[in-house]
């Protein structure tokens, strides 16, 4: 029971510090003219912070993928770090695609509203 409570406590501590760091990063990346860059940087950081991966090959415990990559590369070697690097890379790519698609959709809607508003 103690192991489970320590595991949950570690995730809560990681979540709180990750949220604080992300809030600070959000304020730093408030670019008024470069919205795409700002949102992409935020999405990349969020994907890096929240992507989980299995601690061991056989285990069922999850840890942040960034931590798994770092620990595997330090303790086992660079070849072992790839197993957690792949989902981390995929989550970053998906986050960038989602941000770009979202901004394109919003920009298209804004243009459509602008055209319909100007014809009145």
C-alpha positions, -999 to 999 in steps of 0.1 A, spaced: 0 0 0 29 23 8 43 19 -27 10 29 -43 6 59 -22 42 70 -30 35 64 -67 4 86 -65 22 112 -44 50 114 -70 24 119 -98 6 146 -79 39 164 -71 49 161 -108 15 174 -119 15 204 -96 51 215 -106 44 208 -142 13 230 -141 32 258 -123 61 256 -149 36 256 -178 18 286 -164 51 305 -162 60 293 -197 25 305 -210 32 340 -197 67 341 -213 54 330 -247 27 356 -250 37 368 -285 12 392 -300 24 390 -336 35 354 -338 5 334 -325 15 303 -344 49 302 -328 35 309 -294 9 282 -296 33 256 -311 58 262 -283 31 258 -257 18 226 -274 53 211 -275 59 218 -239 25 204 -229 31 173 -249 65 168 -233 51 173 -198 20 151 -200 31 122 -222 34 90 -200 52 58 -208 59 25 -191 88 24 -166 99 -11 -176 92 -33 -206 71 -57 -185 57 -33 -159 24 -16 -157 36 15 -139 37 47 -159 60 77 -156 66 108 -176 82 98 -209 108 125 -206 119 111 -172 119 75 -187 141 87 -216 166 104 -193 167 75 -168 171 48 -195 198 67 -213 217 72 -180 213 38 -165 209 14 -194 222 32 -224 211 52 -254 195 23 -272 170 17 -243 160 53 -243 145 50 -277 115 30 -264 102 60 -246 115 86 -271 92 73 -299 59 81 -281 73 114 -269 82 124 -304 48 113 -317 30 133 -291 50 164 -300 42 159 -337 5 154 -330 5 185 -308 20 207 -335 -4 193 -361 -34 199 -338 -23 235 -332 -17 243 -368 -50 228 -378 -68 246 -351 -53 280 -360 -61 274 -397 -97 266 -389 -100 297 -367 -84 318 -393 -107 305 -420 -137 313 -398 -124 348 -391 -120 354 -428 -154 341 -435 -169 364 -409 -149 393 -422 -162 388 -457 -198 384 -446 -195 414 -424 -180 436 -450 -208 429 -475 -234 444 -452 
